[in-house]
Amino acid sequence: MSRYLTTEDDFLIFQEAVVHWQRRLGLLDWHIYTRHKTRDRDAQASCYPDLSGRCATLYRSKVLHNYDEHPGETFIRRMCFFTDSYR
């Protein structure tokens, strides 16, 4: 099984995209935290929201399975929007 280890630069791109979507979706009264940590083994990114508290933590996995090389900046930016969500 191939895997790609994400870099600090990948995480910075992810963080920029999170801020972009927070503003674009009008979630300015939400506290959104980001972490560069593998939380779910099979997820590339995951989100843990607290709807009543208006906060969420988005995790960008440190390991991407089934990738031999860098997936590209566009892919990284999309990950903050298309995350697996758990409650």
C-alpha positions as CSV (number, residue, x, y, z in Angstrom):
1,M,0.0,0.0,0.0
2,S,1.4,3.4,-1.0
3,R,1.2,6.4,1.2
4,Y,2.1,10.1,1.2
5,L,3.2,12.0,4.3
6,T,1.7,15.4,4.3
7,T,4.0,18.4,5.0
8,E,3.7,21.5,7.1
9,D,3.2,23.5,3.8
10,D,0.3,21.2,2.9
11,F,-1.3,22.0,6.3
12,L,-0.8,25.8,5.8
13,I,-2.7,25.5,2.4
14,F,-5.4,23.5,4.3
15,Q,-5.7,26.3,6.9
16,E,-6.0,29.0,4.3
17,A,-8.8,27.1,2.7
18,V,-10.6,26.6,6.0
19,V,-10.6,30.4,6.6
20,H,-11.7,31.0,3.0
21,W,-14.8,28.7,3.4
22,Q,-15.6,30.0,6.9
23,R,-15.9,33.5,5.4
24,R,-17.6,32.4,2.2
25,L,-20.2,30.4,4.2
26,G,-20.8,33.2,6.7
27,L,-19.7,31.2,9.7
28,L,-18.0,34.2,11.3
29,D,-19.5,33.5,14.7
30,W,-18.0,30.0,14.7
31,H,-14.7,29.0,16.3
32,I,-13.0,26.7,13.9
33,Y,-9.8,25.0,14.9
34,T,-7.4,23.1,12.7
35,R,-5.0,20.3,13.6
36,H,-2.4,18.5,11.5
37,K,-2.9,15.1,13.0
38,T,-4.2,11.7,11.8
39,R,-7.5,11.3,13.7
40,D,-9.2,8.7,11.6
41,R,-7.0,6.1,9.8
42,D,-8.9,6.0,6.6
43,A,-9.9,9.7,6.4
44,Q,-7.8,12.4,4.5
45,A,-9.5,15.0,6.7
46,S,-12.2,14.9,9.3
47,C,-14.5,17.3,11.1
48,Y,-15.8,17.2,14.7
49,P,-18.5,19.9,15.1
50,D,-20.2,21.1,18.2
51,L,-23.3,22.7,16.7
52,S,-24.7,24.1,19.9
53,G,-21.3,25.6,20.8
54,R,-20.7,26.9,17.3
55,C,-17.3,25.4,17.1
56,A,-15.6,22.7,15.1
57,T,-12.2,21.1,14.8
58,L,-10.9,20.1,11.4
59,Y,-8.2,17.5,11.2
60,R,-5.9,17.2,8.2
61,S,-4.4,13.7,8.2
62,K,-0.6,13.4,8.3
63,V,-0.8,10.3,6.2
64,L,-2.7,9.9,2.9
65,H,-3.1,6.2,2.0
66,N,-3.0,5.1,-1.7
67,Y,-1.0,8.1,-2.8
68,D,2.6,7.8,-4.2
69,E,3.1,11.5,-4.7
70,H,1.9,14.9,-3.7
71,P,-1.9,15.1,-4.5
72,G,-1.7,18.8,-5.5
73,E,-2.8,22.1,-4.0
74,T,-6.3,22.0,-5.5
75,F,-6.9,18.6,-3.8
76,I,-5.7,19.9,-0.4
77,R,-7.9,23.0,-0.7
78,R,-11.0,20.8,-1.3
79,M,-10.3,18.6,1.7
80,C,-11.4,21.3,4.2
81,F,-14.8,21.4,2.5
82,F,-15.4,17.7,1.9
83,T,-14.5,16.2,5.2
84,D,-15.9,13.2,7.0
85,S,-18.1,14.5,9.8
86,Y,-18.8,12.8,13.1
87,R,-20.9,13.8,16.1
